[in-house]
Amino acid sequence: MSLSKAMKRKVDSECRTYKEEWKENYAFILPDFINAKPVCLICNEAIAVCKEYNIRRHHDTKHGNFKEAYPLRTEVRKQKLEALTAGYTHSSKILVRGLTAQQKVTCASLKAAWVLARHNKPFTDADVFKDVMVAVLEELATDKSMDGVIASVKQVPLSARSATRRIDALSDAVHGVVISGLSQANYFSLAIDESTDNTDVSQMCVCVRYFDGKEFREELLSLIPLEGKTTADIIFTKLEELFTLHSLSYEKINLIVTDGAPAMVGKHRGLVSRLKEIAPQMQGLHCLIHQSVLCARLSGELKGVMDKVIRVINFIRGTSSTQHRLFRQLVAESEDATYNDLLLHNDVRWLSKGKALERFCALLNEVKAFLRLSKMRAADEHLALLEDEMFMSNVAFLTDIFGHLNQLNLQLQGRGKTIVDLVEKLESFTRKLELFQSDISTGRLLHFTTLKSQTGGRVTALMVDFIKQLQDNFKSRSEDYSIPRDIIAFVRDPLTVRSEDFSSLAKKTIPSLDEAAFQLELIDFQTASLVSDALKRAQSVDDFWIACSEEYRWVKKLAFYVLTMFPSTYTCESSFSSMNAIKTHERNRLTHKNLENCLRIKVTSISPDIQKIVTKGRCNFAH
């Protein structure tokens, strides 16, 4: 036994581990991929066994004059080795050429799975994708030179199970980048919303906004299924498990934005209240887009007008398929029709009221003609309603005002919007409402074209009162944005605030801020001509602050604190739209894990390092 131990070969004793000094001594490097072998920089030949004896023998035998031309430990040898290394990296593309044939096939499989997931395609479409590629290549092949490519495509593993594993690996890679970014970020905000998928499972979407060192990112942190009830306690427990799993700190959360549901914003047991007990520095915000929609909620007589319009639309579209077809045929035969059909109203959709009213007024003549042809009793009642001038004046007014509200809503939507951008749009619209009130009170109706053209400009006190109500609603909801408006204004235009008055507010917002250093930096910042020039040239607020010098680190810290805040739950809402496109009725057996993986790939702005996934052995090569 002792003899066998003595005779046992040791890797270390035989110098089988690559050492950095071999580059200087023998001009050999070790490429950075799995199972790499030492490569000679002079002739690009690889040595099968990583032993110093083999490498030295190769160098002395084939490149004996290299030592004479470039003596050891001289500057000329150092420069030559750097040039050889740069040339090898550029010409050989180490990562690509270092892949084995099987690894290249797997790399192609990962890229194909990425494309399929980005287009919401089911896993089983991967095989179809492969068949299409083979068919196209066979058709385009004019000689046998394409046979090798076709054979390689046929080897690409694209079965449904392979596609599932590939998407899982890609999702993990993206998620790893997000978790790494959150761990290194100073602050991040959360957007949390809940919606029901096509199998009636409640899905909680948790999105994060943070700065990754280069740009601000909005990414999906997790899609958490809530199988039973969706109480605040259950939501809090799920979120706590998520943060524990990924070792995330509550102390870094500066804001959490929700849809305003009781489970989220309940005063005592809501999710925001529970989180504030753990992280008192965190602020809570009701989604600004939701708030703008709530400001325009109808009541009283105008709500009755809207309900009656919906009943007319439902009568035409929902009574029977035959009736709907006949209406579309009538519209198609009309030369004046600007649309081909009416739109059904859905109260959940933000733009639905304005779009439905716009179509209704645009097709008003066709609607009346259809009702006159109908023999149903309800048609006469609806026609009499549409002949009422007072009623149609109110309909035209609602069409115009909801058209303006829809324009605001579209300006508030979109990924990458900051709280500074949305507050600016909301303040602008509040001022527009003053203009609308003056316009309708004087009867000029410059901004109420439908009311002016279809009803002769008949204005009622009800219309004026509704605009006043809108003004009051927007003003009351704009009083609290969770952070002081002066801080928001500073991020938009940092050159106008006074340092001695503003620093205490900044200190209150970020308790860790060095107030004295902040005051001095702010003065330097505001007097620097380069800063004012950069502010004028910047395409966005984000771009300006990202490019801002680290010389003003406390000023920049305050700006980044605000810019990492979500202003709305738009990212969650758009993710739910993608979720429903992925988990359709045909794919209702999709597991929660696979649904989250597909959704993460669909909505991410991060491109994973596919070659790294392959070379690190993250994917196996089985079909």
C-alpha positions as CSV (number, residue, x, y, z in Angstrom):
1,M,0.0,0.0,0.0
2,S,2.8,2.4,0.9
3,L,4.5,1.5,-2.4
4,S,1.4,2.3,-4.4
5,K,1.0,5.6,-2.7
6,A,4.7,6.5,-3.4
7,M,4.3,5.5,-7.0
8,K,1.0,7.4,-7.5
9,R,1.4,10.2,-10.1
10,K,0.7,13.7,-9.0
11,V,-0.5,16.5,-11.3
12,D,1.3,19.2,-9.3
13,S,4.6,17.3,-9.2
14,E,4.6,16.8,-13.0
15,C,3.9,20.5,-13.5
16,R,0.6,19.8,-15.3
17,T,-1.0,23.0,-14.1
18,Y,-0.4,26.0,-16.4
19,K,1.8,28.7,-14.9
20,E,1.8,32.4,-16.0
21,E,5.6,32.5,-16.3
22,W,5.4,30.0,-19.3
23,K,4.2,33.0,-21.4
24,E,7.4,34.9,-20.6
25,N,9.7,31.8,-20.8
26,Y,8.2,29.8,-23.7
27,A,5.6,32.2,-25.4
28,F,2.7,29.9,-24.4
29,I,-0.8,31.0,-23.2
30,L,-3.8,29.0,-22.0
31,P,-7.0,30.1,-23.8
32,D,-10.0,30.9,-21.5
33,F,-12.4,28.1,-22.4
34,I,-13.3,24.7,-21.0
35,N,-10.7,21.9,-21.6
36,A,-8.3,24.4,-23.2
37,K,-4.8,23.3,-24.1
38,P,-1.6,25.5,-24.0
39,V,-1.1,27.3,-27.3
40,C,2.2,28.6,-28.7
41,L,1.9,32.2,-29.6
42,I,4.6,31.9,-32.3
43,C,3.1,29.1,-34.4
44,N,-0.4,28.7,-32.8
45,E,0.2,25.0,-32.2
46,A,-1.5,23.4,-29.2
47,I,0.3,21.0,-26.9
48,A,-1.7,17.9,-26.0
49,V,-0.3,17.5,-22.4
50,C,0.0,20.5,-20.2
51,K,3.5,19.7,-18.9
52,E,6.4,22.2,-18.6
53,Y,8.8,19.6,-20.2
54,N,6.6,19.2,-23.3
55,I,6.2,23.0,-23.7
56,R,9.9,23.7,-23.2
57,R,10.8,21.0,-25.7
58,H,8.5,22.5,-28.3
59,H,9.9,25.9,-27.8
60,D,13.6,24.8,-27.9
61,T,13.1,22.5,-30.9
62,K,11.0,24.7,-33.1
63,H,11.7,28.2,-32.0
64,G,15.3,28.0,-30.8
65,N,16.2,31.4,-32.4
66,F,13.4,33.2,-30.6
67,K,15.5,33.4,-27.4
68,E,18.4,34.9,-29.2
69,A,16.3,37.5,-31.1
70,Y,14.3,38.4,-28.0
71,P,16.3,37.7,-24.8
72,L,14.5,36.8,-21.6
73,R,13.3,39.6,-19.3
74,T,14.0,42.4,-21.8
75,E,11.6,45.1,-23.0
76,V,11.9,44.0,-26.6
77,R,10.7,40.5,-25.6
78,K,7.9,41.9,-23.6
79,Q,6.7,44.0,-26.5
80,K,6.9,41.1,-28.9
81,L,4.9,38.9,-26.6
82,E,2.2,41.6,-26.3
83,A,2.0,41.9,-30.0
84,L,1.8,38.1,-30.5
85,T,-1.0,37.9,-27.9
86,A,-3.0,40.7,-29.5
87,G,-2.6,39.2,-32.9
88,Y,-3.7,35.8,-31.7
89,T,-6.7,37.2,-30.0
90,H,-7.7,39.2,-33.0
91,S,-7.2,36.7,-35.7
92,S,-8.1,33.5,-34.0
93,K,-11.1,34.7,-31.9
94,I,-10.2,32.4,-29.1
95,L,-13.7,31.9,-27.7
96,V,-15.2,31.0,-31.1
97,R,-12.5,28.8,-32.4
98,G,-12.0,27.1,-29.1
99,L,-15.5,25.7,-29.2
100,T,-15.8,22.0,-30.1
101,A,-18.1,21.0,-32.9
102,Q,-20.7,19.8,-30.4
103,Q,-20.4,23.1,-28.4
104,K,-21.0,25.1,-31.6
105,V,-24.1,23.0,-32.2
106,T,-25.3,23.8,-28.7
107,C,-24.6,27.5,-29.2
108,A,-26.7,27.5,-32.3
109,S,-29.5,25.7,-30.3
110,L,-29.4,28.3,-27.6
111,K,-29.6,31.2,-30.1
112,A,-32.6,29.5,-31.8
113,A,-34.3,29.0,-28.4
114,W,-33.7,32.7,-27.7
115,V,-35.4,33.8,-30.9
116,L,-38.4,31.5,-30.3
117,A,-38.9,32.7,-26.8
118,R,-38.6,36.4,-27.9
119,H,-41.5,35.7,-30.3
120,N,-43.7,33.9,-27.8
121,K,-43.5,30.6,-29.7
122,P,-44.1,27.3,-28.0
123,F,-41.3,24.8,-27.3
124,T,-42.7,22.4,-29.9
125,D,-42.1,25.0,-32.7
126,A,-38.4,24.5,-32.3
127,D,-38.6,21.3,-34.4
128,V,-40.5,23.2,-37.0
129,F,-37.9,25.9,-37.0
130,K,-35.2,23.3,-37.6
131,D,-37.2,21.7,-40.5
132,V,-37.6,25.1,-42.1
133,M,-33.9,25.9,-41.9
134,V,-33.0,22.5,-43.5
135,A,-35.6,22.9,-46.2
136,V,-34.4,26.5,-47.1
137,L,-30.8,25.4,-47.2
138,E,-31.5,22.4,-49.3
139,E,-33.4,24.5,-51.8
140,L,-30.7,27.2,-52.0
141,A,-27.8,24.7,-52.2
142,T,-26.4,24.7,-55.7
143,D,-23.5,22.4,-55.1
144,K,-22.1,20.1,-52.4
145,S,-20.4,22.9,-50.6
146,M,-23.6,23.4,-48.5
147,D,-23.8,19.7,-47.4
148,G,-21.6,20.4,-44.4
149,V,-23.8,23.3,-43.2
150,I,-27.0,21.2,-43.8
151,A,-25.5,18.3,-41.8
152,S,-24.7,20.7,-39.0
153,V,-28.2,22.1,-38.9
154,K,-29.6,18.6,-38.7
155,Q,-27.4,18.0,-35.6
156,V,-28.7,21.1,-33.7
157,P,-30.8,19.8,-30.8
158,L,-34.2,21.5,-31.1
159,S,-36.6,19.1,-29.7
160,A,-39.3,20.5,-27.3
161,R,-37.3,19.2,-24.3
162,S,-34.1,20.7,-25.6
163,A,-35.8,24.0,-26.2
164,T,-37.1,23.9,-22.6
165,R,-33.7,23.3,-21.2
166,R,-32.1,26.0,-23.4
167,I,-34.7,28.6,-22.4
168,D,-34.1,27.7,-18.7
169,A,-30.4,28.2,-19.1
170,L,-30.8,31.5,-20.9
171,S,-33.3,32.8,-18.3
172,D,-30.9,31.8,-15.5
173,A,-28.1,33.7,-17.2
174,V,-30.3,36.9,-17.5
175,H,-31.5,36.5,-14.0
176,G,-28.0,36.1,-12.7
177,V,-27.0,39.5,-14.4
178,V,-30.0,41.2,-12.7
179,I,-29.2,39.8,-9.3
180,S,-25.6,40.8,-9.7
181,G,-26.6,44.3,-10.7
182,L,-28.9,44.6,-7.7
183,S,-26.2,43.4,-5.3
184,Q,-23.9,46.1,-6.6
185,A,-26.4,48.9,-6.9
186,N,-26.8,51.6,-4.3
187,Y,-30.5,51.8,-4.7
188,F,-33.3,50.2,-6.6
189,S,-37.1,50.5,-6.7
190,L,-39.8,47.9,-7.0
191,A,-43.0,47.8,-9.2
192,I,-45.4,45.2,-8.0
193,D,-48.7,44.3,-9.6
194,E,-51.0,41.2,-9.8
195,S,-53.1,39.8,-12.6
196,T,-54.8,36.6,-13.5
197,D,-53.5,34.3,-16.3
198,N,-55.6,32.2,-18.7
199,T,-55.9,29.4,-16.2
200,D,-57.2,31.7,-13.4
201,V,-54.0,31.6,-11.5
202,S,-53.1,34.9,-9.9
203,Q,-49.6,35.9,-11.0
204,M,-47.6,38.6,-9.0
205,C,-45.1,40.5,-11.2
206,V,-42.1,42.0,-9.4
207,C,-40.0,44.3,-11.5
208,V,-36.9,46.3,-10.5
209,R,-35.4,49.5,-11.7
210,Y,-31.7,50.1,-11.0
211,F,-28.5,51.5,-12.4
212,D,-26.0,48.8,-13.5
213,G,-23.0,51.1,-13.9
214,K,-23.7,52.0,-17.5
215,E,-27.5,52.5,-17.8
216,F,-30.7,52.4,-15.9
217,R,-32.5,49.1,-16.4
218,E,-36.0,47.9,-15.8
219,E,-36.1,44.1,-15.4
220,L,-38.3,41.3,-14.3
221,L,-37.2,40.1,-10.9
222,S,-39.8,37.4,-10.5
223,L,-43.2,36.2,-11.6
224,I,-44.7,34.6,-8.5
225,P,-47.9,32.4,-8.7
226,L,-50.5,33.0,-6.0
227,E,-52.5,29.8,-6.1
228,G,-55.0,30.7,-3.4
229,K,-55.9,34.0,-1.8
230,T,-54.0,37.2,-2.6
231,T,-54.0,38.9,0.8
232,A,-51.3,41.3,1.9
233,D,-49.8,38.6,4.3
234,I,-49.4,36.1,1.5
235,I,-47.9,38.7,-0.9
236,F,-45.5,39.8,1.9
237,T,-44.4,36.3,2.6
238,K,-43.7,35.5,-1.0
239,L,-41.7,38.7,-1.4
240,E,-39.7,38.0,1.7
241,E,-38.9,34.5,0.4
242,L,-37.7,36.0,-2.8
243,F,-35.4,38.5,-1.1
244,T,-34.0,35.8,1.2
245,L,-33.4,33.4,-1.7
246,H,-31.3,36.0,-3.6
247,S,-29.8,37.7,-0.5
248,L,-31.2,41.1,-1.5
249,S,-31.3,43.9,1.0
250,Y,-34.5,45.8,1.9
251,E,-32.3,48.8,2.9
252,K,-31.5,49.5,-0.8
253,I,-35.2,49.9,-1.7
254,N,-36.0,53.6,-2.2
255,L,-39.5,53.2,-3.6
256,I,-42.2,50.7,-4.2
257,V,-45.0,51.5,-6.7
258,T,-48.2,49.6,-6.8
259,D,-51.7,49.7,-8.4
260,G,-53.3,51.1,-5.2
261,A,-55.1,47.9,-4.3
262,P,-56.0,47.5,-0.6
263,A,-53.7,44.5,-0.3
264,M,-50.8,46.7,-1.5
265,V,-51.5,50.1,0.2
266,G,-53.6,49.1,3.3
267,K,-52.8,51.5,6.1
268,H,-52.0,48.9,8.7
269,R,-51.5,45.5,7.0
270,G,-50.9,46.4,3.4
271,L,-47.7,45.3,1.7
272,V,-46.2,48.8,1.7
273,S,-46.9,49.3,5.4
274,R,-45.3,45.9,6.2
275,L,-42.2,46.7,4.2
276,K,-41.9,50.1,5.8
277,E,-41.7,48.4,9.2
278,I,-38.5,46.6,7.9
279,A,-37.1,49.5,5.8
280,P,-38.4,52.9,7.1
281,Q,-36.5,54.8,4.4
282,M,-38.6,53.2,1.7
283,Q,-41.4,55.3,0.1
284,G,-44.7,54.1,-1.4
285,L,-46.3,55.4,-4.5
286,H,-49.6,54.8,-6.2
287,C,-49.0,54.3,-9.9
288,L,-49.2,57.7,-11.6
289,I,-50.9,56.3,-14.7
290,H,-53.6,54.7,-12.5
291,Q,-54.1,58.0,-10.7
292,S,-54.6,59.9,-14.0
293,V,-57.2,57.3,-15.0
294,L,-59.0,57.7,-11.6
295,C,-59.1,61.4,-12.0
296,A,-61.3,61.0,-15.1
297,R,-63.8,58.6,-13.5
298,L,-67.3,59.5,-14.6
299,S,-70.3,60.0,-12.3
300,G,-73.8,61.3,-12.4
301,E,-75.3,62.3,-15.7
302,L,-72.2,61.9,-17.7
303,K,-71.8,58.3,-16.5
304,G,-75.3,57.7,-17.6
305,V,-74.5,59.1,-21.1
306,M,-71.5,56.8,-21.3
307,D,-73.5,53.8,-20.2
308,K,-76.2,54.5,-22.9
309,V,-73.5,54.8,-25.6
310,I,-72.1,51.4,-24.5
311,R,-75.6,49.9,-24.7
312,V,-76.0,51.1,-28.3
313,I,-72.6,49.6,-29.2
314,N,-73.4,46.3,-27.5
315,F,-76.8,46.2,-29.3
316,I,-75.1,46.4,-32.6
317,R,-72.1,44.2,-31.9
318,G,-73.4,41.8,-29.2
319,T,-77.0,41.0,-30.0
320,S,-76.1,38.4,-32.7
321,S,-73.3,37.6,-35.1
322,T,-75.7,38.2,-38.0
323,Q,-76.5,41.7,-36.8
324,H,-72.8,42.5,-36.4
325,R,-72.0,41.2,-39.9
326,L,-74.9,43.3,-41.4
327,F,-73.5,46.4,-39.7
328,R,-70.0,45.8,-41.0
329,Q,-71.4,45.3,-44.5
330,L,-73.3,48.6,-44.3
331,V,-70.2,50.4,-43.2
332,A,-68.1,48.8,-45.9
333,E,-70.6,50.1,-48.5
334,S,-70.5,53.6,-47.1
335,E,-68.1,56.0,-48.9
336,D,-67.8,58.4,-45.9
337,A,-67.0,55.8,-43.2
338,T,-63.5,56.3,-41.8
339,Y,-63.5,53.1,-39.8
340,N,-64.8,49.6,-40.5
341,D,-66.4,48.8,-37.2
342,L,-67.3,49.9,-33.7
343,L,-65.1,49.1,-30.7
344,L,-66.4,47.3,-27.6
345,H,-65.7,49.2,-24.4
346,N,-63.5,47.5,-21.7
347,D,-63.3,49.5,-18.5
348,V,-60.0,47.7,-17.5
349,R,-58.2,49.1,-20.6
350,W,-56.8,52.6,-20.1
351,L,-57.7,54.0,-23.5
352,S,-60.9,52.1,-24.1
353,K,-63.4,55.0,-23.3
354,G,-61.7,57.4,-25.7
355,K,-61.3,54.9,-28.5
356,A,-64.8,53.6,-28.3
357,L,-66.3,57.1,-28.3
358,E,-64.1,58.2,-31.1
359,R,-65.3,55.3,-33.3
360,F,-68.9,55.8,-32.3
361,C,-68.9,59.5,-33.3
362,A,-67.0,58.8,-36.5
363,L,-69.6,56.2,-37.5
364,L,-72.6,58.0,-36.2
365,N,-74.4,58.3,-39.6
366,E,-73.8,54.6,-40.3
367,V,-75.1,53.7,-36.8
368,K,-78.3,55.8,-37.3
369,A,-78.8,54.2,-40.8
370,F,-78.4,50.7,-39.4
371,L,-80.9,51.4,-36.5
372,R,-83.5,52.7,-39.0
373,L,-83.2,49.5,-41.0
374,S,-83.5,47.3,-37.9
375,K,-86.9,45.9,-37.0
376,M,-86.1,45.3,-33.4
377,R,-87.9,47.4,-30.8
378,A,-84.7,48.4,-29.0
379,A,-83.4,49.9,-32.2
380,D,-86.2,52.6,-32.1
381,E,-85.3,53.5,-28.5
382,H,-81.6,53.8,-29.4
383,L,-82.4,55.8,-32.5
384,A,-84.5,58.2,-30.5
385,L,-81.6,58.7,-28.1
386,L,-79.2,59.5,-30.9
387,E,-81.6,62.1,-32.3
388,D,-81.6,64.0,-29.0
389,E,-79.3,67.0,-29.4
390,M,-78.5,67.4,-25.7
391,F,-77.5,63.8,-25.4
392,M,-75.3,63.9,-28.5
393,S,-73.7,67.2,-27.3
394,N,-72.6,65.3,-24.1
395,V,-71.3,62.4,-26.2
396,A,-69.3,64.7,-28.4
397,F,-67.9,66.5,-25.3
398,L,-66.8,63.1,-23.8
399,T,-65.2,62.1,-27.1
400,D,-63.1,65.3,-27.1
401,I,-62.1,65.3,-23.4
402,F,-61.2,61.6,-23.4
403,G,-59.2,62.1,-26.5
404,H,-57.1,64.6,-24.6
405,L,-56.9,62.2,-21.6
406,N,-55.8,59.4,-24.0
407,Q,-53.0,61.5,-25.3
408,L,-51.8,62.1,-21.8
409,N,-52.0,58.4,-21.0
410,L,-49.9,57.5,-24.0
411,Q,-47.3,60.1,-23.0
412,L,-47.1,58.5,-19.5
413,Q,-46.8,54.9,-20.9
414,G,-43.5,53.3,-22.0
415,R,-40.5,51.6,-20.5
416,G,-37.6,53.7,-19.3
417,K,-39.8,56.7,-18.2
418,T,-38.6,58.3,-15.0
419,I,-40.7,59.9,-12.3
420,V,-39.3,63.2,-13.5
421,D,-40.8,62.6,-17.0
422,L,-44.2,61.7,-15.7
423,V,-44.5,64.5,-13.2
424,E,-43.6,66.9,-16.0
425,K,-46.4,65.5,-18.2
426,L,-48.9,65.6,-15.4
427,E,-48.1,69.2,-14.5
428,S,-48.3,70.2,-18.2
429,F,-51.8,68.6,-18.5
430,T,-53.0,70.4,-15.4
431,R,-52.2,73.6,-17.1
432,K,-53.9,72.4,-20.3
433,L,-57.1,71.9,-18.3
434,E,-57.1,75.6,-17.4
435,L,-56.9,76.3,-21.1
436,F,-59.7,73.8,-21.9
437,Q,-61.9,75.4,-19.3
438,S,-61.4,78.9,-20.8
439,D,-61.9,77.4,-24.3
440,I,-65.2,75.8,-23.5
441,S,-66.5,78.7,-21.4
442,T,-65.9,81.2,-24.2
443,G,-67.5,78.9,-26.7
444,R,-64.5,79.0,-29.1
445,L,-64.1,75.2,-28.9
446,L,-60.6,75.2,-30.4
447,H,-59.8,72.0,-28.5
448,F,-63.3,70.4,-28.8
449,T,-63.6,69.8,-32.5
450,T,-66.1,67.0,-32.3
451,L,-68.4,69.1,-30.1
452,K,-68.1,72.0,-32.5
453,S,-68.6,70.0,-35.8
454,Q,-71.3,67.5,-34.8
455,T,-73.6,69.5,-32.5
456,G,-73.0,73.1,-33.5
457,G,-71.0,73.8,-30.4
458,R,-73.7,73.4,-27.8
459,V,-72.1,73.9,-24.4
460,T,-73.7,73.0,-21.1
461,A,-72.9,73.7,-17.5
462,L,-72.3,70.0,-17.0
463,M,-69.3,70.1,-19.3
464,V,-67.8,73.1,-17.5
465,D,-68.3,71.5,-14.2
466,F,-66.6,68.3,-15.4
467,I,-63.5,70.1,-16.5
468,K,-63.4,71.9,-13.1
469,Q,-63.7,68.5,-11.4
470,L,-60.8,67.2,-13.5
471,Q,-58.7,70.1,-12.4
472,D,-59.4,69.6,-8.8
473,N,-58.7,65.8,-9.1
474,F,-55.4,66.3,-10.8
475,K,-54.3,69.0,-8.4
476,S,-55.2,67.0,-5.3
477,R,-53.4,63.9,-6.6
478,S,-50.3,65.8,-7.6
479,E,-49.7,67.1,-4.0
480,D,-47.9,64.0,-3.0
481,Y,-45.4,62.2,-5.2
482,S,-43.7,60.4,-2.3
483,I,-40.6,62.6,-2.7
484,P,-40.6,66.5,-2.5
485,R,-41.4,68.2,-5.8
486,D,-38.3,70.4,-5.4
487,I,-36.1,67.3,-5.5
488,I,-37.9,66.2,-8.7
489,A,-37.4,69.7,-10.2
490,F,-33.7,69.6,-9.2
491,V,-33.1,66.4,-11.2
492,R,-34.8,68.0,-14.3
493,D,-33.0,71.4,-13.9
494,P,-30.2,71.4,-11.3
495,L,-28.9,74.8,-12.1
496,T,-31.7,76.9,-10.5
497,V,-31.9,75.7,-6.9
498,R,-30.1,77.5,-4.0
499,S,-27.6,75.3,-2.2
500,E,-28.2,76.6,1.4
501,D,-32.0,76.1,1.1
502,F,-31.9,72.9,-0.8
503,S,-29.3,70.9,1.1
504,S,-31.5,70.3,4.1
505,L,-34.2,68.9,1.9
506,A,-31.6,66.6,0.2
507,K,-30.4,65.5,3.6
508,K,-33.9,64.6,4.6
509,T,-34.4,62.6,1.4
510,I,-31.1,60.7,1.8
511,P,-30.1,60.6,5.5
512,S,-26.6,59.3,4.6
513,L,-25.9,62.4,2.5
514,D,-22.9,64.6,3.6
515,E,-24.7,68.0,3.7
516,A,-21.6,70.1,3.9
517,A,-19.9,68.4,1.0
518,F,-23.2,68.5,-1.0
519,Q,-23.5,72.3,-0.6
520,L,-19.9,72.9,-1.8
521,E,-20.3,70.5,-4.7
522,L,-23.6,72.1,-5.8
523,I,-22.0,75.5,-6.0
524,D,-19.2,74.1,-8.1
525,F,-21.7,72.2,-10.2
526,Q,-23.9,75.2,-10.9
527,T,-21.0,77.5,-11.8
528,A,-19.3,75.1,-14.2
529,S,-19.8,76.1,-17.8
530,L,-19.3,72.5,-19.0
531,V,-22.2,71.4,-16.9
532,S,-24.7,73.9,-18.4
533,D,-23.5,73.1,-21.9
534,A,-23.9,69.3,-21.2
535,L,-27.4,69.9,-19.9
536,K,-28.4,71.7,-23.1
537,R,-27.0,69.0,-25.3
538,A,-28.3,66.0,-23.3
539,Q,-31.1,64.0,-25.1
540,S,-32.6,62.9,-21.8
541,V,-32.3,63.4,-18.1
542,D,-30.8,59.9,-17.7
543,D,-28.1,60.6,-20.3
544,F,-27.1,63.9,-18.6
545,W,-26.6,62.4,-15.1
546,I,-24.9,59.3,-16.4
547,A,-22.4,61.4,-18.2
548,C,-22.0,63.7,-15.2
549,S,-18.5,63.7,-13.7
550,E,-17.8,61.7,-10.5
551,E,-16.3,64.9,-9.2
552,Y,-19.9,65.8,-8.1
553,R,-20.6,62.5,-6.4
554,W,-23.0,63.8,-3.7
555,V,-25.0,65.8,-6.3
556,K,-25.0,62.8,-8.6
557,K,-26.0,60.5,-5.7
558,L,-29.2,62.5,-5.1
559,A,-30.1,62.5,-8.8
560,F,-29.5,58.7,-9.1
561,Y,-31.6,58.2,-6.0
562,V,-34.6,59.8,-7.9
563,L,-33.9,58.3,-11.3
564,T,-33.9,54.7,-10.0
565,M,-37.5,55.2,-8.9
566,F,-40.4,53.6,-10.9
567,P,-43.1,56.2,-11.7
568,S,-45.8,53.6,-12.6
569,T,-46.6,49.9,-12.9
570,Y,-46.4,50.1,-16.7
571,T,-43.5,47.6,-16.8
572,C,-45.7,45.1,-14.9
573,E,-48.8,45.8,-17.1
574,S,-46.8,45.3,-20.3
575,S,-45.3,42.1,-18.8
576,F,-48.8,40.8,-18.2
577,S,-49.7,41.4,-21.8
578,S,-46.7,39.4,-22.8
579,M,-47.6,36.7,-20.2
580,N,-51.1,36.3,-21.8
581,A,-49.5,36.0,-25.2
582,I,-47.2,33.3,-23.9
583,K,-49.7,31.3,-21.8
584,T,-52.6,31.0,-24.2
585,H,-55.4,28.6,-24.0
586,E,-53.4,26.2,-26.3
587,R,-50.5,26.4,-23.8
588,N,-52.5,26.3,-20.6
589,R,-50.3,23.4,-19.2
590,L,-47.2,25.6,-19.2
591,T,-45.6,25.2,-15.8
592,H,-45.0,28.3,-13.6
593,K,-41.2,28.0,-13.9
594,N,-41.4,27.7,-17.7
595,L,-43.8,30.7,-17.9
596,E,-41.4,32.8,-15.8
597,N,-38.4,31.8,-18.0
598,C,-40.3,32.6,-21.2
599,L,-41.5,35.9,-19.9
600,R,-38.1,37.0,-18.6
601,I,-36.5,36.4,-22.0
602,K,-39.4,38.2,-23.7
603,V,-39.2,41.4,-21.7
604,T,-35.5,41.7,-20.9
605,S,-33.1,44.2,-22.4
606,I,-30.1,42.1,-21.4
607,S,-28.4,39.9,-24.0
608,P,-26.9,36.8,-22.3
609,D,-23.4,35.6,-23.1
610,I,-24.3,32.5,-25.0
611,Q,-20.8,31.3,-25.6
612,K,-20.1,31.6,-21.8
613,I,-23.1,29.4,-21.1
614,V,-21.7,26.8,-23.5
615,T,-18.1,26.9,-22.4
616,K,-19.0,26.8,-18.7
617,G,-20.8,23.6,-19.3
618,R,-24.2,25.1,-18.3
619,C,-26.0,23.1,-21.1
620,N,-25.6,19.4,-21.7
621,F,-25.5,18.3,-25.3
622,A,-28.2,15.7,-25.4
623,H,-31.2,15.9,-27.6
